Amino acid sequence: MNNTDKRFKTIAAVLILLTRRNAKGNMEYLLQKRQNTGFSDGMWDFSASGHVEKDEPMIRTVCREAKEEIGIGVNPEKIEFIGLIHEFGNDRVPRFLGCFRISDYSGEVKIGEPEKIAELKWFDEDELPESIISSRKVALDYFKGGGVFYKELGWH
C-alpha cells in the first residue's frame, strides 16, 4: 500500500443550474423537487445534480447528469463554472460541490428519473420556493450577486 492509498478521500458532486430569461427579461432557474433519494426528499434542488464517478472530470459529470436527469444534451464548452461549495454535511462527511450553469442546450427538458424527481419547475430568481435545500439557496444567492464564488458550509 502506498501513501496515497492511506489518504482521506472526499466526495465530489456537481450541481447543475439551467437558466433562462422570461418575457419580462427576468432570470429564471429550473429547479427539481427531490423524492425517494434519502437526501432532502420533498425539497427543491438545482435542475440536476450527481456524484462524480472515479476517473470522471466534473464537466463530463455535468453532461452525463443533465442527460440522465433532465433529458438534455450539453456542449461541454457551453458549461459555465459558477462556484464551489466545500460542505460538511449533517452526515458529518465533507464534500465538494461544483456548481455549474447551463443556458444553452439541446433537446426538451423532461423528467428523466421519475423515481427520484417529483417535479421540474421554472422559478423567477426573486420568487424562489421556501423549501429549497439550504446549500442551494446559498449558491443561488451568490450566483445572483455575480461572479464566481467559493463557500464553506457546516464547518465549525
Buried (B, 14 or more C-beta within 10 A) or exposed (E): EEEEEEEEEEBBBBBBBBBEEEEEEEBBBBBBBBBEEEEBEEBBBBBBBBEBEEEEEBBBBBBBBBBEBBBBEBEEEEBBEBBBBBBBBEEEEBBBBBBBBBEEBEEEBEBBBEEBBBEBEBBEBEEBEEEBBEBBBBBBEBBEEEEEBEBEBBEE
